[in-house]
Amino acid sequence: MSNPLISKLRISRFLSLLHQNLINRSWIFWSGLSLAIVLIYGFESPKVSFQSEYFIQDDARQHIFWMGRFLDAELFPQDFIADYFQSVAP
């Protein structure tokens, strides 16, 4: 006849190992799923952004629009915003 204490200890140890393995498997699954979502959308969003023929960053557009004055001196007459961005340009 087996000792009930030893049998409870084995069951407890088995359940503990099972619980640890399930936590590890769950962690691996959710971490892998999160990484997959980040990679998918990380590659998709720039692809959509760069499909436009006239793609330009908003900050660049803001700081270089006044440079048209190099070709046409009368462009943006009395425009304080254009004057400001021209004055702060390096």
N, C-alpha and C positions, 0 to 999 in steps of 0.2 A: 504494500500500500504506500502511496506517495504522501509526502508531507504537504498539508494544505498551505502552509506558509511558503514553502518553496514554489509551489504551483502559483500562488498569488504573486510572488516576486517575479517569476518568469512572465506571467501575464502583464504585470506592470511594466517590466522592462520591454516587452514586445510592443505594448501600446505606446510607450515613450519613444521607441525607435520609429514606429509607424508615424507618430505625430511629427517627429523631426523630419522624416523623409517627405511627408506631405507638405510641410512648410517649405522645405527646400525646393520641391517640385513646383509648388505654387509660386514661389519667388522667382524661379527661373522662367516659368511661363509668363508671368506678368512683366518681368523685366525684358524678356525677349519681345513680347508684343509691343511694349512701349518703344523699344528701340526700332522695331520695324516700322511703326507709325511715324516716328521722327524721321527716319531715312526716306520713307516714301514721300512724305510731304516736303522734306528738305530738298529733294531733287525735283519735285513737281513745281513748286512755287517759282524758283528762278527760271525754269523752262518756260512757264507762261509769261513771265515778265520780259524775257529777252526775245520773244517772238515778234514784237513790234519792230517795224523798220526804223522808226524814229524814237527809239528808246533813249531817254536821257533822265538823269536823276534830278529830282526837284531842286536840290540845293545848287547843283551846277546851273540849272536853268535860271535860278534866281540871281546868281552871281555873274553870269556871262551875257545876259540878254543885252546889256548896254554896249557890248563890244561891237555891235552893228554900227556904232558911231565911227569906227575906224574906216568903214567903207562909205558911209554917208554922214557927213558932219552935221547935217540938219535933222538927224533922227532924234526923236524924243526931246523936242525943244521945251525948255523950262520944266523938265520932269525932275522933281526933287528926289524921287526914289532912284532913278537912273543916276543922278548926280551923286547920291549917297553911295551906291554900290560901286561906282567908278572911283570914288575917293578912298574907299576902304580896300580896294583891290591891291594886291601886292605888286 
